[in-house]
């Protein structure tokens, strides 16, 4: 199954990201989502490769891995150092952008923008 993230705050507010495999979250020139990354514009506190979401190796579910050496990643306003399991309802903050985790069971195919 996949993972859906809803953009709740930031330049891409209202956007939805559906991931079915590993995906890098980072800064870009515009809000762009493809099968391997989601890019968010206009926020200098988002690194180019800020954090990664990916399926957990064991037991199902999804994890977030903090990748930035300069900027912090937060889940529910707690700093992430390394990796953390994601749960429905969690809020991921990178820079000033906030993404809410939404379950997306049965999603198939590539990661897409909806």
C-alpha positions in Angstrom: 0.0 0.0 0.0 1.0 3.6 -0.4 1.3 6.7 1.7 -0.5 10.0 1.1 0.7 13.4 2.4 -1.5 16.5 2.3 0.3 19.8 2.3 -1.3 21.9 5.1 1.0 24.9 5.2 3.6 26.4 2.8 3.7 27.4 -0.9 2.0 24.2 -2.0 -0.9 24.3 0.5 -3.7 22.0 -0.6 -1.4 19.8 -2.7 -1.4 16.0 -2.2 1.5 13.7 -2.6 1.0 9.9 -3.0 4.1 7.8 -2.6 4.3 4.1 -3.4 8.1 3.8 -2.9 11.0 5.8 -1.5 10.6 9.6 -2.1 12.9 12.5 -1.3 11.4 15.7 0.2 13.3 18.8 -0.7 13.5 22.3 -2.1 12.9 23.1 -5.7 12.0 26.0 -8.0 8.3 25.0 -8.1 6.0 22.4 -6.5 6.9 19.3 -8.4 6.2 15.7 -7.6 7.5 12.7 -9.5 8.0 9.0 -8.7 11.2 9.7 -6.6 10.8 13.2 -5.1 8.6 16.1 -4.0 10.0 19.6 -4.3 8.7 22.6 -2.5 9.5 26.2 -3.6 10.1 29.5 -1.7 11.4 28.2 1.6 15.2 28.7 2.2 15.0 26.5 5.3 14.2 23.4 3.2 17.4 21.7 2.0 17.6 20.2 -1.6 17.6 16.7 0.0 15.9 17.4 3.3 14.2 14.1 4.3 13.2 10.8 2.7 10.0 8.8 3.2 10.1 5.1 2.4 8.4 1.8 3.2 9.6 0.2 6.4 12.0 -2.7 5.9 10.0 -4.9 8.3 6.4 -5.0 9.5 4.9 -2.7 7.0 4.2 0.9 7.4 6.4 3.9 6.5 9.3 5.7 7.9 10.8 9.2 7.6 14.6 9.6 7.5 16.1 13.0 8.2 18.8 13.8 5.6 19.6 17.5 5.9 22.9 18.5 7.6 21.8 22.1 7.9 18.0 22.2 8.5 15.9 20.2 10.9 13.0 17.9 10.2 10.1 17.6 12.7 7.3 15.1 13.3 4.5 16.6 15.5 7.0 19.4 16.4 9.6 16.9 17.8 13.0 17.0 16.0 13.9 13.9 14.0 17.4 12.6 14.4 17.8 9.6 12.2 14.6 7.9 11.3 11.1 7.6 12.8 8.0 5.6 12.0 5.1 7.5 10.5 1.5 7.2 11.7 -1.8 8.5 10.1 -2.3 12.0 11.4 1.4 12.8 12.0 2.5 16.2 10.8 5.9 16.5 9.1 7.5 19.9 9.1 10.4 20.8 6.9 11.2 24.5 6.9 7.8 26.3 7.0 6.1 23.5 5.0 3.8 21.2 7.0 2.6 17.8 5.5 -0.1 15.7 7.2 0.2 11.9 6.9 -2.9 10.3 5.4 -3.4 6.6 4.9 -3.6 5.5 1.3 -4.3 1.7 1.3 -4.3 0.0 -2.1 -2.5 2.8 -4.0 -0.6 1.3 -6.9 1.8 2.7 -9.5 4.2 5.6 -9.3 4.1 8.5 -6.8 2.0 11.3 -8.2 0.6 14.7 -7.5 -3.2 14.8 -7.3 
